[in-house]
Each structure stands twice: as structure tokens, then as C-alpha cells.
Amino acid sequence: MSKTLDDLFAHNRAWAAQMERERPGFFTSLKSQQRPKYMWIGCSDSRVPANQITGLEPGEVFVHRNVANVVVHSDLNALSTVQFAVERLKVEHVMVVGHYGCSGVQAALEGARIGLADNWLRHIMDVRDRHRDLLDAIPESNRHDALVELNAIEQVVNVAQSTVLLDAWARNQSVTLHAWVYGVHDGLLKDLQMTVDGQEALEPLYRQAIAGVAQTKRG
């Protein structure tokens, strides 16, 4: 049964009351808890709650979402959020997290026409085209999962090449980037072995991570 907006407010009041009973002072502590160590760049998909699946409190992870967790150098929204997280909040880890079953990635894989969103999905199509040989060597039924992984890796490269991270590393700020993928079918995170803490390590780690996608045994 679909919920009305009044239902949402009623559930909110019940949840707030329950939290205060179970954890007195929870909301008071949140007021001063905007000192996260982690930034999560994820998909807008409602099935992937960043803090819940990592066991973090709301104030412990700074979140940016968009369709298919894309970070491109023309997106001032994403770059401004990354800059705020790195320079103002001093996060230590930035995770780009894709997820299996991503409809944005599926649309890009198929070359589907949606409308205005096609311009956004073009970035994922570019990833698809860049790794066409790799994807063609994978059974068709597994190509979506592989493109989800490739997309997360490529977006870490984009973050690493942004002026925000280049400047942070130049001043020896400790910030590490990670490419992960989340399984909506089992609730588990997978490390794609793309963990970057400086510009010098980017290229060899990128090659290693792409090779890992190609070599993954898929059911």
C-alpha cells in the first residue's frame, strides 16, 4: 500500500520519539557531529543507504548522489561538494560507490534514449566505448555488472584528476580515494582495488583495477 505524505510525517514523529527513548541525546549530539572522515559519492538509487550499509551514523559520512555515481569536470555541483568535503570538512576517505542493478548503467549499456538524461548517461557510454573490447569478451549477461565496476573505477580517476585532489595532495593532505561496488542482491560491498592516495600511483593502480574487472569470474 502506498504511503501518503501525512504517513511520512507520522512515521517521522514515531521514529524521532523512538530514537530519543532508545538513545537519549541522539539529536543533540548530531548538532555538533559534522566532522566526517568519509565522503560517499553514490548513485541516487533509493536502495543504497550510505550510512546504513556501512554502520555509520548520519554525521559520520558526507554524501553526494547522482544518477550512476558520475563525477565529471564540468559538474560544478559534484566538484563543489568534493571541495567542501576535502577542504572544509577534511575528510580522509572518498569512496565512489556503484551498485549492481544500476538502471543508469543499464541504459548506457543498451544505448537507450530517455531524453535530457541521455546527455548525462553519455559519460557512462564513454566508459562503455573505452572498454568495448573488454566488455565484448564478457558474456552478455554479465556485461552490466562489469560496466558498473568500470564506471566506478573511471569516476575515481576523474576525482583524482580534479583540481581539488591535486591541490590537496600537493599540500600533503591525507585523502585516499576508493572505488567500490554494492550488491543490492546481497547487501555486500566489494572493493575494486582502486585505492589512490596520490597522483603518482594513479596510472598503475588504474591498469591493475581494469585488469581485475577483466579477470573476474562471473556466475
Disulfide bonds with the S-S distance in Angstrom:
none
